[in-house]
Amino acid sequence: MSVISLQKGQKIDLTKGNAGLTKLLVGLGWDPVNKSGGGFLKGLFGGQADIDCDASVFLLDQNGKLSKNNNLVYFGNKTSPCGSVQHTGDNLTGDGDGDDEQIRVDLSRVPNDVHRLVFVVNIYDCVSRRQDFGMIGNAYIRVVNPTNNQELCKFNLTENYSGKTSLIVGELYRHDGEWKFSAIGEGTSDTSISQLARRY
């Protein structure tokens, strides 16, 4: 099966026709866009602070609500209470090739009261550092079958997200007993993970 490249708003079946697919690896990546110049201030302070993007997952109920506080998986709470979602750790700079942060999902362990896993990325300390997603390029989310490293789908976020400080990237959700993935790619002005959580 060839990799399916998704556009914003597209959805794809993951488990339908993929009998036995229960474990997924969700990889998120981004690169800092090098801004040339900088002048006096740049020389004084030694350049811009690294842009620290943080990937997180909301485990939402049937009504799309975050009904339990610990159903938020992020760098400060790396594993969901049920053990179905596990964050592999925080990347502080976004430099280098490949996924910057990875989240492991075991669909067979997702509780029955969880219907959607929403993947978001926000910029840590974006207000004091004056950073936004206009300073980030090559952002993507991909879903991989970790048993054979087969990439099932990938969504490249190609829109201009200047001025946006958080991204609702995509979601895994239940539909008729199967799991699907939806490419969302919505930028928001939320400045922290707690602000994002208030949406749910």
Helices and strands as residue ranges (DSSP letters): E 4-6, E 11-13, E 23-32, H 39-45, E 53-60, G 69-71, E 72-73, E 85-87, E 101-106, G 107-109, E 116-123, H 126-129, G 133-135, E 136-145, E 150-157, E 166-175, E 178-188, H 193-197
